[in-house]
Amino acid sequence: PLKENYIEPIQWFIDRLDGYQNINRVTNAMATQVCGEFTDVMTMLNTEMQAAQQTWGKAVFVCKFICDELDLSHKQ
């Protein structure tokens, strides 16, 4: 979000992701990663990005899509 208090909207968005039982979420210091069926993830993103815009106004979402199985438990 393009505002001084940027943590609150980000945390709001992350917390909402946990409401999707068919989506796996992992958050680290650099990113929040989500995994699930393509249609489920895209539907969730559509819903939550629209809700974020309506709630917070301007926002920037940076996404990378890896269309394959990804082990989110990997830590280095």
Buried (B, 14 or more C-beta within 10 A) or exposed (E): BEEEEEEEBBEBBBEBBEEBEEBBBBEEEEEEBBBBEEEBBEBBBEEBBEEBEEEBEEBEEEEEEEEEEEEEEEEE
